[in-house]
C-alpha cells in the first residue's frame, strides 16, 4: 500500500490540454467522430480555394480547448497552453493573422503571433478555419484522407483512420433548447444517445438528461421573473463524449449567469457500461473490500499540499474525502476524479480534475471493468 501511494504521488493531476483525442471531420457532413463517437454539429466543413474549413467551435472541442466568442469585439479567443494569466490567441474573420494577447499590463493589446496563408471565414454566423492552424497550437497533428474527403486529427503519430468512428456503435444527436433576447440567452444542446444494447436504459438516460435540462431552464426563467433587474440571464449547455468498445462516457456541462461578477459552471458525467447495461459508479471499478476512497483521498491531499507548498494556492486546504457518489470519468487508461466549482478550490481554479492511471491500481480493480475500459 505504501509503495502504491508513493507511486500515486508521482503522478500529476489532469489539466486542460492533456488529452489524446482523435477526431474525423468529413466535408459536407454535419456529423464528426470524436474518440470513436459519432457526434452532431450545427455547421458543416467545406472546401474553398483548395483548403478544407472546419467550424472552429467543434475543432476546439475535438482537442479539448475551451473557445470563447467575444461578441463585443467580434472575435474568437483561445487560451495559450500552459498560461495561468489569461493570455490567449485571437482570431478575426477575414484576417489572415493570428494574434496573441495578455489579459494584463503592456501586453494587453493583440500582437501578431503568426501570419497564415488563409483567413478565417464567417459563414452563416459560424467561424471556420483550416484545422492545421488551431490544432498545431496545441501540439496536435492534422491529416487529410482524399478518398473519404476527411480531416484527421490526433496527437503526432496517432492520427485516426478515416473510418475510426465506425468501430463503435454509438452516435449522439443534440436536442436543442434556444432563446435569445435582451433579457435572457438560453443555448442548450442536450445529448441523446443511440446505439446502446439496452434500449430501455438508453431511453431512460435520454429522458433523464432532457428532464434535468428542463429543470434548469425553468429555474433560470423563474429567477428572471423574480428579479429581472439582475439580467441579462444566461444558460448554456453542451456535452462531450469518449468511447471504447464497451464503455461510453458523456459529460454534460452547464453554465449559468444569474447576476454578480461571473457565472458558474458544473459538469456531470455518465459512465455507461454497454456490456453489462448499467451506469458505473466509482465503487464499481474496484474489487469488494478495497479501500478505494482512502487511496484516492491520499493522492488528492498530497497534490493539494504540494500546490500550497509551491505557493500556487489552487486549492482550499480543507479537503477531507471524495464522496460516495463522486463524479468521475475514464479516459486514456486513467480514472479522472472531478470536482465542481468552489467544491475544493476557488473560482479561478475552475473545476479541478485529478488523474489516476489504471495501471497503478490494477491490482485493486474489478477485472471485468479493467477489460471493459482498457
C-alpha positions as CSV (number, residue, x, y, z in Angstrom):
1,X,0.0,0.0,0.0
2,X,2.8,2.4,0.9
3,X,4.6,1.8,-2.4
4,X,1.3,2.3,-4.3
5,X,0.6,5.6,-2.6
6,X,4.2,6.8,-3.3
7,X,3.7,6.0,-7.0
8,X,0.4,7.9,-7.0
9,X,2.0,11.0,-5.6
10,X,4.4,11.0,-8.5
11,X,1.5,11.4,-10.9
12,X,0.3,14.9,-11.7
13,X,-3.3,15.9,-11.7
14,X,-5.1,16.3,-15.0
15,X,-5.1,19.7,-16.5
16,X,-6.5,21.2,-19.7
17,X,-4.7,20.3,-23.0
18,X,-3.5,17.0,-21.6
19,X,-5.9,14.9,-23.7
20,X,-5.2,12.5,-26.5
21,X,-8.3,13.0,-28.6
22,X,-8.8,11.7,-32.1
23,X,-11.3,13.3,-34.4
24,X,-12.5,12.8,-38.0
25,X,-14.4,15.6,-39.9
26,X,-15.9,14.9,-43.3
27,X,-16.5,17.5,-45.9
28,X,-20.3,18.2,-46.4
29,X,-21.3,16.2,-43.3
30,X,-22.8,17.7,-40.1
31,X,-21.5,14.7,-38.1
32,X,-18.0,14.1,-36.9
33,X,-16.3,11.3,-35.0
34,X,-14.7,12.2,-31.7
35,X,-13.0,9.4,-29.8
36,X,-15.0,6.9,-31.9
37,X,-18.3,8.5,-31.0
38,X,-20.5,9.9,-33.8
39,X,-21.5,13.5,-32.8
40,X,-23.7,16.1,-34.4
41,X,-22.6,19.6,-35.4
42,X,-24.7,22.6,-36.3
43,X,-22.2,23.5,-39.1
44,X,-20.6,21.7,-42.0
45,X,-17.0,21.5,-43.1
46,X,-16.4,22.7,-46.7
47,X,-13.6,23.2,-49.2
48,X,-12.6,26.7,-50.5
49,X,-9.6,27.6,-52.6
50,X,-8.2,24.1,-52.1
51,X,-8.4,24.4,-48.3
52,X,-10.7,22.5,-46.0
53,X,-12.5,24.7,-43.5
54,X,-13.8,23.3,-40.2
55,X,-16.0,25.0,-37.7
56,X,-13.7,26.5,-35.1
57,X,-16.1,25.6,-32.2
58,X,-16.0,21.9,-33.0
59,X,-12.4,21.9,-33.9
60,X,-11.6,23.3,-30.5
61,X,-13.9,20.7,-28.9
62,X,-12.0,17.9,-30.6
63,X,-8.7,19.0,-29.0
64,X,-10.2,19.8,-25.5
65,X,-9.7,23.5,-25.9
66,X,-12.2,26.0,-24.4
67,X,-13.3,28.5,-27.0
68,X,-15.0,31.8,-26.5
69,X,-16.8,34.0,-29.0
70,X,-16.4,37.7,-27.9
71,X,-19.5,39.2,-29.4
72,X,-18.5,42.8,-28.4
73,X,-15.1,42.6,-30.2
74,X,-16.3,40.1,-32.8
75,X,-13.5,37.7,-32.4
76,X,-12.6,34.1,-31.4
77,X,-10.5,33.7,-28.3
78,X,-8.5,30.6,-27.4
79,X,-6.3,30.1,-24.3
80,X,-2.5,29.9,-24.6
81,X,-1.4,26.4,-23.5
82,X,0.1,26.4,-20.0
83,X,-0.8,30.1,-19.3
84,X,-2.3,30.9,-15.9
85,X,-2.6,34.7,-16.5
86,X,-5.3,34.7,-19.1
87,X,-3.1,35.0,-22.2
88,X,-5.0,34.0,-25.3
89,X,-4.9,33.6,-29.0
90,X,-7.1,35.9,-31.1
91,X,-8.7,35.3,-34.5
92,X,-10.8,37.7,-36.6
93,X,-12.9,36.7,-39.6
94,X,-11.3,37.9,-42.8
95,X,-7.9,38.5,-41.1
96,X,-5.1,36.1,-42.0
97,X,-3.1,37.0,-38.9
98,X,-3.2,35.0,-35.7
99,X,-2.7,37.3,-32.7
100,X,-1.7,36.8,-29.0
101,X,-3.0,38.9,-26.2
102,X,-2.3,39.1,-22.5
103,X,-5.1,39.9,-20.1
104,X,-2.9,42.4,-18.2
105,X,-0.3,45.1,-18.5
106,X,1.5,46.4,-21.5
107,X,0.8,43.2,-23.5
108,X,-3.0,43.6,-23.1
109,X,-3.3,44.6,-26.8
110,X,-3.3,42.0,-29.5
111,X,0.1,41.4,-31.0
112,X,1.0,39.5,-34.2
113,X,1.8,35.9,-33.4
114,X,1.8,34.2,-36.8
115,X,0.7,35.1,-40.3
116,X,-1.5,32.4,-42.0
117,X,-1.9,31.9,-45.7
118,X,-5.6,31.9,-45.4
119,X,-8.1,33.9,-43.3
120,X,-10.9,32.6,-41.1
121,X,-14.3,32.7,-42.8
122,X,-17.6,33.8,-41.3
123,X,-20.3,31.7,-43.0
124,X,-23.9,31.5,-41.7
125,X,-22.8,33.1,-38.4
126,X,-20.1,30.4,-37.9
127,X,-16.4,30.9,-37.9
128,X,-14.4,28.4,-40.0
129,X,-10.6,27.9,-40.1
130,X,-8.3,25.3,-41.7
131,X,-7.8,22.8,-38.9
132,X,-4.0,22.8,-39.0
133,X,-3.5,26.3,-37.6
134,X,-5.5,25.7,-34.5
135,X,-4.5,22.1,-33.9
136,X,-0.8,22.7,-34.1
137,X,-1.1,25.4,-31.4
138,X,-1.9,22.6,-29.0
139,X,0.6,20.0,-30.3
140,X,-1.9,18.1,-32.4
141,X,-1.3,16.8,-35.9
142,X,-3.7,17.1,-38.8
143,X,-4.0,14.8,-41.8
144,X,-6.2,14.5,-44.9
145,X,-7.8,11.5,-46.5
146,X,-8.6,12.3,-50.1
147,X,-10.7,9.2,-50.7
148,X,-13.2,10.0,-48.0
149,X,-12.7,13.8,-48.1
150,X,-11.9,13.7,-44.3
151,X,-9.8,15.8,-42.0
152,X,-8.0,13.6,-39.4
153,X,-6.8,15.0,-36.1
154,X,-4.7,13.3,-33.4
155,X,-1.5,13.5,-31.5
156,X,1.7,13.2,-33.6
157,X,1.9,9.7,-35.0
158,X,-1.6,8.8,-33.7
159,X,-3.9,10.0,-36.4
160,X,-7.2,8.1,-36.6
161,X,-8.2,6.2,-39.7
162,X,-11.0,7.8,-41.8
163,X,-13.4,5.1,-40.6
164,X,-12.2,5.2,-36.9
165,X,-15.6,6.3,-35.6
166,X,-17.4,3.4,-37.2
167,X,-15.7,0.9,-34.9
168,X,-18.2,1.6,-32.1
169,X,-22.0,1.6,-32.4
170,X,-22.6,4.9,-30.6
171,X,-24.0,8.0,-32.1
172,X,-25.2,11.1,-30.2
173,X,-27.5,13.8,-31.5
174,X,-28.5,17.1,-29.9
175,X,-31.8,18.1,-28.5
176,X,-31.7,21.9,-28.7
177,X,-33.4,24.5,-26.5
178,X,-32.8,28.1,-27.5
179,X,-33.9,31.5,-26.6
180,X,-32.2,34.8,-27.3
181,X,-33.4,38.3,-26.3
182,X,-32.3,41.3,-24.4
183,X,-33.2,39.7,-21.0
184,X,-32.2,36.1,-21.5
185,X,-30.0,33.8,-23.5
186,X,-30.6,30.1,-23.5
187,X,-28.5,27.8,-25.7
188,X,-28.8,24.2,-24.6
189,X,-27.5,21.2,-26.5
190,X,-28.7,18.1,-24.7
191,X,-27.2,14.7,-25.7
192,X,-29.4,12.0,-27.0
193,X,-27.8,8.6,-27.3
194,X,-28.2,5.9,-29.9
195,X,-26.5,2.5,-30.1
196,X,-26.8,1.1,-26.6
197,X,-27.6,-2.6,-26.3
198,X,-30.2,-1.9,-23.6
199,X,-32.7,0.3,-25.4
200,X,-34.7,0.7,-22.1
201,X,-31.6,2.1,-20.4
202,X,-30.9,4.3,-23.4
203,X,-34.5,5.7,-23.3
204,X,-34.2,6.3,-19.5
205,X,-30.9,8.2,-19.9
206,X,-32.1,10.3,-22.7
207,X,-35.2,11.3,-20.8
208,X,-33.2,12.0,-17.7
209,X,-30.9,14.3,-19.5
210,X,-33.7,16.2,-21.1
211,X,-35.6,16.5,-17.8
212,X,-32.6,17.9,-16.0
213,X,-32.2,20.5,-18.7
214,X,-35.8,21.5,-18.4
215,X,-35.5,21.9,-14.7
216,X,-32.5,24.2,-15.2
217,X,-34.5,26.2,-17.8
218,X,-37.5,26.5,-15.5
219,X,-35.2,27.6,-12.7
220,X,-33.4,30.4,-14.6
221,X,-36.7,31.6,-16.1
222,X,-38.1,31.8,-12.5
223,X,-35.1,33.8,-11.3
224,X,-35.6,36.3,-14.1
225,X,-39.3,36.6,-13.3
226,X,-38.5,37.3,-9.6
227,X,-35.5,39.6,-10.2
228,X,-35.4,40.9,-13.8
229,X,-33.0,43.7,-12.7
230,X,-30.1,41.3,-12.4
231,X,-30.3,40.3,-16.1
232,X,-29.4,39.5,-18.8
233,X,-29.5,35.9,-17.6
234,X,-27.6,33.1,-19.4
235,X,-28.0,29.3,-19.5
236,X,-25.6,27.4,-21.8
237,X,-25.3,23.6,-22.0
238,X,-23.1,21.4,-24.1
239,X,-21.5,18.0,-23.9
240,X,-18.5,15.8,-24.8
241,X,-18.1,12.1,-25.2
242,X,-15.5,9.3,-25.1
243,X,-15.9,5.7,-26.0
244,X,-14.2,2.3,-26.2
245,X,-16.0,-0.8,-27.5
246,X,-17.9,-1.4,-24.3
247,X,-17.8,2.0,-22.4
248,X,-19.4,5.2,-23.4
249,X,-18.8,8.3,-21.3
250,X,-20.8,11.5,-21.7
251,X,-20.0,14.7,-19.9
252,X,-22.7,17.4,-19.7
253,X,-21.6,20.9,-18.9
254,X,-24.0,23.7,-17.7
255,X,-23.0,27.3,-17.4
256,X,-25.4,29.8,-15.7
257,X,-25.1,33.6,-15.2
258,X,-27.7,34.9,-12.8
259,X,-26.1,38.2,-11.9
260,X,-22.9,39.2,-10.0
261,X,-19.3,39.2,-11.0
262,X,-19.3,36.0,-13.0
263,X,-21.4,32.9,-13.8
264,X,-21.0,29.4,-12.6
265,X,-20.4,26.0,-14.3
266,X,-20.8,22.4,-13.4
267,X,-20.1,19.1,-15.2
268,X,-21.9,15.9,-14.8
269,X,-20.6,12.6,-16.2
270,X,-22.5,9.4,-17.2
271,X,-20.2,6.4,-17.5
272,X,-22.2,3.7,-19.4
273,X,-21.1,0.1,-19.3
274,X,-22.7,-1.1,-22.5
275,X,-21.5,-4.7,-21.9
276,X,-23.3,-5.1,-18.6
277,X,-26.1,-2.5,-19.3
278,X,-25.6,-0.2,-16.3
279,X,-24.3,3.2,-15.2
280,X,-21.0,2.8,-13.4
281,X,-20.3,4.3,-10.0
282,X,-16.8,4.8,-8.8
283,X,-17.1,1.9,-6.3
284,X,-18.0,-0.5,-9.2
285,X,-14.5,-0.2,-10.6
286,X,-12.9,-1.9,-7.6
287,X,-12.9,-5.3,-6.0
288,X,-15.1,-5.6,-3.0
289,X,-13.1,-4.7,0.2
290,X,-10.6,-2.4,-1.5
291,X,-10.5,0.9,0.3
292,X,-10.6,2.9,-2.9
293,X,-11.7,6.1,-1.2
294,X,-8.6,6.2,1.0
295,X,-6.2,5.6,-1.9
296,X,-7.8,8.4,-3.9
297,X,-8.1,10.7,-0.9
298,X,-4.4,10.4,-0.1
299,X,-3.4,11.1,-3.6
300,X,-5.6,14.2,-3.8
301,X,-4.4,15.5,-0.4
302,X,-0.8,15.2,-1.4
303,X,-1.4,17.1,-4.7
304,X,-3.1,19.9,-2.8
305,X,-0.3,20.0,-0.2
306,X,2.3,20.3,-3.0
307,X,0.4,23.0,-4.6
308,X,0.2,25.1,-1.4
309,X,3.9,24.5,-0.7
310,X,4.7,25.8,-4.2
311,X,2.8,29.0,-3.4
312,X,0.2,28.2,-6.1
313,X,-2.9,28.2,-3.8
314,X,-5.0,26.5,-6.5
315,X,-7.0,24.5,-3.9
316,X,-8.5,25.0,-0.5
317,X,-6.7,23.1,2.3
318,X,-9.9,21.7,3.9
319,X,-10.3,18.7,1.6
320,X,-11.1,15.5,3.6
321,X,-12.6,13.0,1.3
322,X,-14.3,12.2,-2.0
323,X,-18.0,11.5,-1.8
324,X,-19.8,8.2,-2.2
325,X,-21.2,9.4,-5.5
326,X,-18.0,11.2,-6.6
327,X,-18.0,12.5,-10.2
328,X,-15.5,10.8,-12.5
329,X,-14.8,9.6,-16.0
330,X,-12.4,7.2,-17.6
331,X,-10.1,8.3,-20.5
332,X,-6.7,7.4,-21.8
333,X,-6.4,4.5,-19.4
334,X,-7.0,6.7,-16.4
335,X,-9.7,7.4,-13.9
336,X,-10.3,11.2,-13.8
337,X,-11.7,12.4,-10.5
338,X,-13.7,15.6,-10.9
339,X,-14.9,18.4,-8.7
340,X,-17.3,21.2,-9.2
341,X,-16.5,24.9,-8.9
342,X,-15.8,26.0,-5.3
343,X,-16.0,22.4,-4.1
344,X,-12.3,22.2,-3.2
345,X,-10.9,25.3,-5.0
346,X,-11.5,29.0,-5.6
347,X,-13.3,30.2,-8.8
348,X,-10.0,30.9,-10.6
349,X,-9.2,27.2,-10.5
350,X,-12.3,26.2,-12.4
351,X,-13.4,22.6,-12.0
352,X,-10.3,20.6,-10.7
353,X,-9.5,17.2,-12.0
354,X,-7.1,14.6,-10.8
355,X,-5.8,11.8,-13.0
356,X,-5.2,8.3,-11.6
357,X,-3.7,5.8,-14.2
358,X,-5.5,2.5,-14.1
359,X,-2.2,0.5,-14.4
360,X,-1.1,1.8,-11.0
361,X,-4.1,0.4,-9.2
362,X,-4.7,-2.6,-11.5
363,X,-4.4,-4.9,-8.5
364,X,-7.5,-3.4,-6.9
365,X,-9.7,-3.1,-10.0
366,X,-12.6,-5.3,-10.9
367,X,-11.1,-7.5,-13.7
368,X,-14.2,-7.2,-15.9
369,X,-14.2,-3.4,-15.6
370,X,-10.5,-3.2,-16.4
371,X,-11.0,-5.3,-19.5
372,X,-14.0,-3.1,-20.4
373,X,-12.2,0.2,-20.2
374,X,-8.7,-0.7,-21.5
